[in-house]
Amino acid sequence: METLNHEKLLTTIRTATEEVFGMMLAIPATALPHSVEQGATQPFDGVISLIGFAGGWTGAGRISCTATLACRLSGALLASEYASVNEDVLDAMAEITNMIIGNVKSNLEDELGPMGLSIPTVVFGRNYQARSSGVREWVVAPFDCDGEKLEIRVGLMPCGKTDAVKHFAMADVE
């Protein structure tokens, strides 16, 4: 298969996120309007966790949120409380990324074939940008978590292709 439908990818991201939030974190995550974005991202303050896809399709998944939400999510996962971002919070955010993006990968493999995931990389700071080389287009699925925004981005393209924009089906998603 040479194309991936945005609607299928968005549904897969939302389902995986809702499952992890419902079963592992017991925190409500309400899907917000999605977007499909191209190019670089804007400067960011907070926590970003990146994970790479490999196989017949390659790309990256990314979860980002404020430091406050990262502490809350980590506390829910680890049954603890965190007032600031530390190693435990960064490790927990890596695990949350593994669970959500891992579920996305597993749910897409029937259609796209076997894929592997890299080890997550988690970054925390202020006024920085993160980008994945080669990924030109992202399906962006934001969620509201009790007033805090969590954003999940996934960009996939057939292995060996250099311009994902040409290889995604341009389906409208509502």
N, C-alpha and C positions, 0 to 999 in steps of 0.2 A: 504494500500500500504506500503510495507516494504522497498522500495528503492526510491531514488530521483535521477533523471538523472542530471548530472552536466550541460549538455547543457541547459536543461530547467531552472535550477537555474541561470545560467549565463545570459541567455536571459532575464529572469525576472529582475535580478539586473540591467542590462544595460537599459532596457526599463524604469524601475522606475526612475533611475538616470537621463536619458535624459528628461523624462517628468518633473521632479522637476526642473532641471536646465533650461529647456526651458520655462516653465510656471511661475515659482516662482522667479527665480534668473536672468534670461536673460543673462546667462553666458554660453558660449559654453563648452561642456564636450565631449571630443573625447575619445572613448574607445580605450584602449591599449591592447596588448596581455595579456590574462588571465593566471592564474596558479591554480593548486590545491596543497595546502601545508598541511603538517602534522607537528605536534609538535609545539614547542615554537617559538615565534617571536623574532626578533633581537631588541636590544635597539633602542629607538625612541626619536626624538625631535619633539615636536609639540603638536597637539590636537588630541585626540582620544575620540570618543563617542561610548559607548557600550549600546546595548539594548538586552534584553533577549526574547526568544520565549517560550511559554508554550502551552500545549495542547497535542494532539495525537503525535505531533512532538515537540521536544525541541531543544534549542541551543541558538545561539547568532548571532547578526549582529554587525558590527563594521565599522565605518567610521573614517579615519585618514587623516591628511594633515598637512602642515606646519602652523605655526602661521600666516604667511603672507597671505596664502590662506584662513585660517579661518576668518581673519579680512575682507578680500574681500568678501567672501560668506555672512558673517553676515551683512556687509554693504549693499549688494544687497538685502537681505531679509528685512532688517529694514529701508531701504532708509536713510542710515547714513554713516559716515566714521569712521573707527577705525584704529588707528595707532598701537595699541597693544591689546593683549588679556585681556579682562576684563569680568565682569559678563554678560554684554549684548552679547558679542561674545560667551561665553560658553552657554548661554541660546539659542542663535540662532543656534549654532551647534547641540544642543539637538533637536531643532525643525526640522532642516534639516534631522537629523537622523530619527526622527519620521516619516517624510514624505516619505523618500526613503525606509526605512526598513518596514514601514507600508504598502506601496504599494506592496513591495515584498510579505509580509505576505498575503495581500488580494488576490493577483494574484495566490498564491499557495494553498489557502484554498479549492478551488474546487477539487483539486487533493489530498490534504493531510488532509482535515477536518479542523474544527475551531481551531484557535490558538489565543492566547492573546500575548500582548507585555508588557514588563516591562517599567517603567519610565527610560529614558536614563540617563546614568552616563557619565559625560564629564570630562576628565582629561587633564591638560595642564602642560608641564614641559620639562625637558631635561634628556636624557639618562635614560629612564625608559622603562619597559616592561609591557604589559597588556595581561592577558590570561583569558579565560573562562574555568572553570573546566568542564571536561567531553567532551568538543568539541575537537576532535582529528584531524579533517580534515576540511579545509576551502576552499571554492571557492573564489578566489581572483580576483576582477575585478578592475584594475586600470584605471584611466581616466587622460587625459591631459586637464588642464584648463588654457589655455594661458601660457603654459610653467611651470605651477605648477602641481604637482602630487596629485591627490585625490585617495585614495584606499578604496574600499569597500570589506569587507570580510563577508561571511555568512557561518555558519556551522550549519547543522540541522541533527537530528537523531530521529528515532522513540522513543517515550517516554518509559523510562524504560530500554533502551539499553545503555550499557556503552562504546561501542566502535564503533563510527560512521564510521570508515573505513570499517567495515564489512557490513554496511547497505547502502552504496551509490552505485548506479549503476556506473560502470566505463566507461562512454561514452566519446568518444573523442570529443572535442570541437575545432572548428576552428574559 
